[in-house]
Amino acid sequence: MKILVIEDEPKIASAIKKGLEIKGYVVDSVLDGDSGYSYGLDQSYDLIVLDRMLPGKYDGVELCKSLRDEGVTTPIIMLTARGTIGDKVEGLNSGADDYLVKPFSFEELYARVRALLRRPKQSVGNIIKIADLSLDPITFQVIRNKRTIELTNKEFSLLEYMMHHPNQVLTKDMIISHVWNEESDILVNTIEVYIGYLRNKIDRPFPKLPKLIHTKRGFGYILKTDN
Ligand code: CA
């Protein structure tokens, strides 16, 4: 899952980025509203953490409104030093999904990030299920047919992204932009390699069960239960 952090205080920005990265998210961070706007238009983010007071043309409220006006539906958590009811209402009216008053603990932010990320997905608690495959984004446990599957960090992120978008063709570009971050110089062949690793762990050990990872030749990959 990929998160955009728009926060002009470098210390706070880097603490949020590091904290979320430790939890396994891919994080891009920008320090002003103008870059926040251009990054925010990129729909590959699964969530945006947005500071309310920002230098530049856009403050947090303006930025949030502008993104919503452009049709961006990415969930947004707004951060602010001001915590009056009026401020909260203004933030939420601008299109933010949640509101967090500074100073906050990282654990609180993380709990809200998780809550927002799982909101529209079909899941029981935190666990995502497709057929007999389940993935727990909190404990990083992946189970198929009652057998625990050990995945590396990247394999886990790739599978998590695919399980959040079942029955959809995911192009290599989509996979790169969700699972790898802006800085990484990744080759499209790398995606094929990682899909291969996942198949070896998710499908090959279960020859009697339906295949889950399918190739749509010329387009990309689909996670689904039928052929
Ligand atoms: Ca600020």
Boltz pocket constraint, residues with backbone or C-beta under 6 A from the ligand:
constraints:
  - pocket:
      binder: B
      contacts: [[A, 7], [A, 8], [A, 9], [A, 51], [A, 52], [A, 53], [A, 54]]
      max_distance: 6.0
